[in-house]
Amino acid sequence: MAQRSGDDCDRGYSEERSASKKRGNGRSKNLKKKKHRKRISGRRRARKRRRRLEALSAVRVFLFVIAIPAVIGLGAYENTYDQPDPYLEGKGTDEEPYLIGSVEDLKWLSRQVNAGTEFDDVYFRQESDLDLSDYGNWVPIGAYGSGYYFRGVYDGQGHSIQNITIDGSKLPGDDESRANVGLFGVLAGTVCNLRIESGMITGHCIGSIASHGTDEAVIANCYNQAALSATGRCGGIADNFGKGKIIACANAGALTCTSAQGIGGISSYSAGIIYGCCSTGSPVPDQFKGALYRTGQVQDVYPGIADENLEQAQKIFVDDLEGVELIGLKAAT
């Protein structure tokens, strides 16, 4: 075997080292390329994450913006009354109730309740007779199905509401809120010492003071002479009053209904207790659900006819009428 010379060895070593360097340089270049690709890939992923976050933020802002009017308008009727709060004179207490002295005040109350303010244990007192002839179609206080119902005390102080017009078919809201109407759509508080002197109320299940009531609701010493016409049920004072109480009330208004069994001079469907009430027609229909005490039909119905029951009712229902004084209603004018 021929031996390699030193120059050959050096040359071979140099060639091997050069080849090794080339291989090393190749590996280094490959590593740099991989790191570069990783950096590019990382930047791309970061940009994608930013875009996703920006898109998600935009969606959240959009949902927040559209949710604001949805939350504000949870009631079945839109609140468009722009008076500042508090608007009414008074403090809302038993001793210093908020004063309802005009139709504008009553409109304010309706729109506040329908926008979500239920006035739990807050007191209101009507200061004068109110004529709604120029108002148009009255929007009930507390739309049926809205979940927003008046929970305070409304004391009419013997004053009247005149020329009220409610045409349920022309009200805003869904079918249920339009069908179940009265001065109050659903009552969860107390209405007392109030006369509805005249007007016309039409709908499916209706009452002059309230269409429906919760179990805590009370109507005391109220009188109706407005005409009511219903396609389902027609109550001179209330329709479906749940387990609420109707005390010392009277109805002399004309009642008509497509179903003869749907008419009740006081209530057309239910109440927990009806005490000391009277009407020109039968106070309740055959299918009425509830208890009747000292209640019946009389020929001559007028404001104050139930006055003889007021003192006794005040004693019997002392807890239900806390902070309420039942007074003799003024004579009809």
C-alpha positions in Angstrom: 0.0 0.0 0.0 1.4 3.4 -0.9 1.9 5.8 1.9 0.4 9.3 1.8 2.9 12.2 2.0 2.6 14.9 4.6 1.4 17.4 2.0 -1.2 14.9 1.0 -2.2 14.4 4.7 -2.4 18.2 5.2 -4.3 18.6 2.0 -6.6 15.8 3.0 -7.1 17.3 6.4 -7.7 20.7 4.9 -10.2 19.2 2.5 -12.0 17.3 5.3 -12.0 20.4 7.4 -13.3 22.5 4.5 -16.0 19.9 3.9 -16.8 19.8 7.6 -17.1 23.6 7.6 -19.3 23.5 4.6 -21.5 20.9 6.3 -21.4 23.0 9.5 -22.3 26.1 7.5 -25.1 24.2 5.8 -26.5 23.1 9.2 -26.2 26.6 10.5 -28.0 28.0 7.6 -30.7 25.4 8.0 -31.1 26.3 11.7 -31.2 30.0 10.8 -33.9 29.3 8.2 -35.9 27.3 10.7 -35.6 30.0 13.3 -36.6 32.6 10.7 -39.6 30.5 9.6 -40.6 30.1 13.3 -40.3 33.9 13.9 -42.4 34.5 10.8 -44.9 31.9 11.9 -45.1 33.4 15.4 -45.7 36.8 14.0 -48.4 35.5 11.8 -50.0 33.7 14.7 -49.8 36.9 16.8 -51.4 38.9 14.0 -54.2 36.4 13.7 -54.7 36.5 17.5 -54.9 40.3 17.4 -57.4 40.2 14.5 -59.5 37.7 16.4 -59.4 39.8 19.6 -60.2 42.9 17.6 -63.2 41.1 15.9 -64.4 39.8 19.3 -64.1 43.3 20.8 -66.1 44.8 17.9 -68.8 42.1 18.4 -68.9 42.9 22.2 -69.2 46.6 21.5 -72.0 46.0 19.0 -73.9 43.7 21.3 -73.5 46.3 24.1 -74.8 49.0 21.9 -77.9 47.1 20.8 -78.5 45.8 24.3 -78.9 49.3 25.8 -82.2 50.1 24.1 -83.3 46.5 24.6 -82.8 46.7 28.4 -84.3 50.2 28.5 -87.3 49.0 26.6 -88.1 45.8 28.5 -91.6 47.1 29.2 -94.3 46.5 26.6 -94.7 50.3 26.2 -92.0 52.7 25.2 -90.9 55.3 27.7 -90.7 58.6 25.8 -91.5 61.0 28.6 -88.5 63.3 29.0 -89.3 65.0 32.3 -86.6 64.9 35.0 -86.8 62.4 37.9 -88.2 63.2 40.4 -90.8 65.1 38.5 -93.8 65.2 41.0 -94.2 67.3 44.0 -93.9 65.4 47.3 -91.7 62.8 48.8 -93.6 59.6 48.1 -94.3 58.8 51.8 -97.5 58.2 53.6 -97.3 61.6 55.2 -96.0 63.4 52.0 -97.1 61.5 49.0 -96.3 62.4 45.4 -99.0 64.6 44.1 -100.9 63.9 40.9 -102.4 67.2 39.9 -102.7 67.0 36.1 -103.0 64.6 33.2 -99.3 65.1 32.6 -98.6 63.9 36.1 -100.6 60.7 35.5 -98.9 60.2 32.1 -95.6 60.4 33.8 -96.6 57.8 36.3 -97.8 55.4 33.6 -94.6 55.8 31.6 -92.3 55.4 34.6 -94.0 52.1 35.6 -93.9 50.8 32.0 -90.2 51.6 31.8 -89.5 49.5 34.9 -90.0 51.7 38.0 -92.6 49.9 40.1 -92.8 52.3 43.1 -92.9 49.6 45.7 -94.5 51.1 48.9 -94.4 54.6 47.4 -97.5 56.8 47.9 -99.3 58.9 45.4 -102.3 61.2 45.9 -104.6 62.7 43.2 -105.2 66.3 43.8 -108.0 67.1 41.3 -110.4 65.7 38.8 -108.6 64.7 35.6 -110.1 65.0 32.1 -108.4 62.7 29.6 -110.6 63.8 26.6 -107.5 65.5 24.9 -105.1 62.7 25.7 -106.2 60.1 23.1 -105.7 56.4 23.7 -104.7 55.9 27.3 -101.7 53.6 27.9 -102.4 51.4 30.9 -100.2 51.7 33.9 -98.2 48.4 34.0 -98.6 46.5 30.8 -99.8 42.9 31.0 -96.9 40.5 30.5 -94.2 43.1 30.9 -93.3 42.2 34.5 -93.4 45.9 35.5 -96.4 46.6 37.7 -97.4 49.4 40.0 -96.7 48.3 43.6 -97.3 51.5 45.4 -100.5 53.2 46.8 -102.6 55.4 44.6 -105.1 57.4 46.5 -107.7 59.2 44.4 -108.9 61.2 47.4 -112.5 61.0 46.0 -111.5 62.7 42.7 -112.4 61.4 39.3 -110.9 60.4 36.0 -113.1 61.5 33.2 -113.4 60.7 29.5 -110.9 57.9 29.5 -110.5 56.1 26.2 -108.7 52.8 25.9 -108.7 50.9 22.6 -106.5 47.8 23.2 -106.2 47.1 19.5 -104.4 50.4 18.9 -101.9 50.2 21.8 -98.2 49.4 21.2 -96.7 46.2 22.5 -97.6 42.5 21.9 -101.0 40.9 21.6 -101.3 40.1 25.3 -100.5 43.6 26.5 -103.1 45.0 24.0 -105.8 42.5 25.0 -105.7 43.0 28.8 -106.3 46.7 29.5 -107.7 49.1 32.1 -106.5 52.2 33.9 -103.9 49.7 35.2 -103.0 46.8 33.0 -101.8 44.7 36.0 -102.0 46.1 39.5 -99.7 44.8 42.2 -100.3 47.6 44.7 -103.3 49.5 46.1 -105.8 51.9 44.4 -108.4 53.6 46.6 -110.9 56.4 46.8 -111.0 56.8 43.0 -113.9 57.4 40.6 -113.8 56.7 36.8 -116.6 58.9 35.8 -116.9 58.4 32.1 -115.2 57.0 29.0 -114.9 53.9 26.8 -112.7 50.9 27.3 -112.4 48.1 24.7 -110.2 45.0 24.6 -110.3 41.2 25.2 -110.1 40.9 29.0 -110.7 44.2 30.6 -111.6 46.1 33.8 -112.1 49.8 34.5 -109.5 50.1 37.4 -107.4 47.1 36.4 -107.5 44.2 33.9 -105.4 41.9 36.2 -104.1 41.9 39.7 -101.4 40.1 41.7 -102.1 38.3 44.9 -101.1 41.4 46.9 -103.3 43.9 44.9 -106.1 45.9 46.6 -108.8 48.0 45.0 -110.8 49.8 47.7 -113.6 52.4 47.6 -113.6 52.9 43.9 -116.5 53.6 41.5 -116.9 53.2 37.7 -119.3 54.7 35.3 -117.3 54.3 32.1 -118.6 51.9 29.4 -116.7 48.7 28.8 -116.9 46.3 25.8 -114.9 43.1 25.6 -114.4 40.2 23.3 -113.4 37.8 26.1 -114.3 39.0 29.6 -115.5 42.3 31.0 -115.3 43.4 34.6 -116.8 46.6 35.9 -113.9 47.1 38.4 -111.5 44.3 37.4 -111.3 41.2 35.3 -108.8 38.5 36.6 -107.7 39.9 40.0 -106.0 36.7 41.2 -106.1 36.5 45.0 -106.3 40.2 45.3 -109.0 42.1 47.3 -111.8 44.3 46.0 -113.3 46.2 48.9 -116.3 48.6 49.0 -116.5 49.3 45.3 -119.4 50.0 42.9 -120.0 49.8 39.2 -122.7 51.6 37.2 -121.0 51.5 33.8 -122.6 49.7 30.9 -120.8 46.3 30.3 -121.0 44.4 27.0 -119.2 41.2 26.0 -119.3 38.7 23.1 -119.8 36.0 25.8 -122.7 36.5 28.3 -120.7 34.4 30.8 -117.8 36.8 30.6 -119.5 39.8 32.3 -119.2 40.7 36.0 -120.3 44.0 37.5 -117.3 43.9 39.9 -115.0 41.1 38.6 -115.5 39.0 35.5 -113.2 36.1 36.5 -111.5 36.0 40.0 -110.5 37.8 43.2 -109.4 36.5 46.5 -112.1 38.4 48.3 -114.8 40.8 47.2 -116.3 42.6 50.2 -119.1 45.2 50.5 -119.4 45.8 46.7 -122.4 46.4 44.5 -123.3 46.8 40.8 -126.3 47.4 38.6 -125.7 43.9 37.0 -124.6 40.7 38.6 -121.4 41.5 40.5 -119.7 38.3 39.2 -120.4 35.6 36.6 -121.2 32.0 37.3 -117.6 30.9 36.7 -116.2 33.4 39.2 -113.4 32.2 41.4 -113.2 33.7 44.9 -115.2 34.7 48.0 -118.1 37.2 48.2 -119.1 39.0 51.3 -121.8 41.6 51.6 -121.8 42.0 47.8 -124.8 42.1 45.5 -126.8 43.7 42.7 -128.8 46.8 43.3 -130.9 49.1 41.0 -129.4 52.4 42.0 -125.6 52.6 42.1 -123.9 55.8 42.8 -120.6 57.0 44.2 -120.5 56.4 48.0 -123.2 53.6 48.0 -120.7 51.4 49.7 -119.8 54.0 52.3 -121.7 52.0 55.0 -119.0 49.3 54.6 -116.0 51.6 54.8 -115.6 51.7 58.5 -116.1 47.9 58.9 -113.8 47.3 55.9 -111.1 49.4 57.4 -111.2 47.2 60.6 -111.3 43.9 58.7 -108.6 44.7 56.2 -106.4 46.8 58.4 -103.2 45.1 57.3 -104.1 45.3 53.6 -105.0 49.0 54.0 -102.0 50.1 56.0 -101.5 53.8 55.4 -104.8 54.1 53.5 -107.9 56.0 54.8 -111.1 55.1 53.1 -113.2 58.2 52.6 -116.7 58.9 51.3 -116.6 59.4 47.5 -117.8 62.7 46.2 -121.2 62.8 44.4 -121.2 62.3 40.6 -121.1 65.6 38.7 
